[in-house]
Amino acid sequence: MHNRSWKGYLRPDGRKGIRNHLLVVYTVECASFVAQEIAKGEADVHVIGFPGCYDNDYAIRLMLALATHPNIGGVLCVGLGCEYTQPHRIAEAVRNSGRPAESFFIQEHGGTRSSIALGKEMIASLRRRADEAAIKTPMTWAELIIGAECGGSHGTSGLAGNPVVGRAFDYLVERGGTAIFEEVVEMIGLRDLMISRAASPVAAQQLGGTYDKALGYCKAVRQYSVAPGNFAGGLSTIEEKSMGAFAKSGSQPIQGVIRVSERPPHAGLWLLDSVPDDHFMQFGYTNPNDTEGIMDLIAAGSQIVLFITGRGSVIGSAVAPLIKVTGNERTYRNMTEDMDFNAGRVLSGELTMDEAAEELMNLIADVASGQPSKPERLGHREFFLMYKHQHVPSLEAGCRA
Amino acid sequence: MEKNYPAVVAFQVDAADNVATLLGDAAEGSLITVVGPAGKRDIAAREKIELGHKIALAPIAEGVSISKFGVVIGIATRRIEPGEWVHLHNCRSQLDERSGSFDVHTGAPGDNAYA
C-alpha cells in the first residue's frame, strides 16, 4: 500500500483520470434510445442524460461535471431538437475543458437509424482524438479522490463493511488523498457527533447547517432514509442505521461540506450534501436510490467509488468504477460474481480491521491501475438523474426572481 | 426447545450497549457467545434471532433507551428481557414518525392504504 503508483491520464486542466472513457449525453428522454444504441457494443462508451424536457440548473451542472470528469476523454451530446437543455452548449463547455466534443439534434438528421449511424461515426472520430490527446502519467494516492456510498445496509454494515471503508479513508487522507462521503439523511440523530469531527469552526457551522436542513427535509416529507430491507436485515431505527453509515467516514477531521457538482477545494475528508434546498416547489426528493448518490460522488471528481452493501446489490456506475464491499460473509458467498471485497472476514476473526483496510487500499490501487472492478467486468454502467434544486433563491423570491 | 445448538457469536460494539448484533442465525434456546470490548460471555436466546438482528443483554424497562455503538438507537416500547430479540415490535425511533408501523419480519410499511 505504502509506495503504490500507477499510470493515469493527464487532462488539460491538470487533473488525472484512471480511465479514458467516452461519454454520450442525451438532453431529453426522447433522445435516450438513440443515445443508448450509439453506445451499444462500444466497451469504452458510457451514457448519461437528463429525462426532462424543461431544463434544471442542478441537472445541467451535474452533466457538465461528469462530461469534464478526469476519467472522460471525449463527449457526444445528442438532443431531439425540442427540449430546453442544449446539447451544443454542453459540447462547447466540454471543448473549453480541452476535450474533443460533438453534438447534434436528431430532428436535423433524419430518424432513429440515420441518427445512430451518425453518432457511431462521431464516436469513432472522438475516440481517435481522445486517444491522441491521452497523456499517460504517473499517479499516486495524493491524486486520488475516492467516494463512499452505502446501500442495502443491514445489521453487519455498521460492524464491518463501513468501518473497514472508514479505516481505508483514514489511510487515503494520511497519504494526501481526498475522501468524500455523503448520505446526510443517514446521519440523522448524530448532530453532535458530526460537529465533533469538524476540522475548523467554519466546517462545524457547515456541518450543523447541513444536518439541520436534512432533518427539516425528513420531517417535511415524513420520510427517513431507512427501508423495509434494512429492517428485515436487523436494523430497527434510522438512528441505528445512521451510526453504521457514518462509520464509513473513518476518523479524520471533516474539512467542510461540498454540494452536488462542486469539487473539494483541497485534499482531506469532505461531506457531500445532496439534499435539495427548500424552495417554492418544496424540497423534492433526496437520495431516491443508490445510483443517484454514486453519481453525485463522481460529479465531485471521484475517480473510484466504494459501495458498501450488507444485503447485496448488483449495480455499477457510469464514468467511474464502483468497488463493491460487503461486511456480510453470506452475501459475499451468494453474490461473489458481484462483490469485490469481503469485509466480513473481520467479524470472523480472519483479518484485523487494519489488515482488511490495507487489502482494500491495494484493491483500489489495482483498479486505479486499470484492473476492472467486478461491476465493470459485468458491464454495469448505471446512471440516474432527476429534477432537484440546490443553490436556489429564497422561498419568498421564487425560482426565477 | 432445541438444546446444544452450536454457539452463535454476537458482537457488542460498546461496553455500555444493552444489545449485541448476531453474526449468525440463532434458534430458540440456543447459546449465544457475546464478544466485544466488555469481554466474552454466554447468553441464551429466548427466541429465534437472525443474522444482523439484535439480542437484549440486560433487562430493559419500557421507555428506557436501547444503546448500540454507545449511542441511543431507540426506545423500548415494552419491557424486554435478556435474551429477547430487540426489533420493530419492542423498539421505536425517537425521530422517525413511521417507526412502529413496520412489519416485524419483512419491514414492509403498514401505514398506507393502497386504495
Interface residues (C-beta under 8 A of the other chain):
Chain A: H154 G155 T156 G158 L159 I188 G189 L190 L193 L215 C218 R222 Q223 Y224 V226 A227 P228 G229 N230 F231 A232 G233 G234 L235 S236 T237 I238 E239 E240 M243 G244 G310 N328 R330 L347 S348
Chain B: V9 F11 V13 T21 L22 L23 E50 L51 G52 H53 K54 I66 K68 F69 V71 V72 I73 G74 V86 H87 L88 C91 R92 S93 Q94 L95 D96 E97 R98 S99 F102 D103 H105 T106 G107 A108 P109
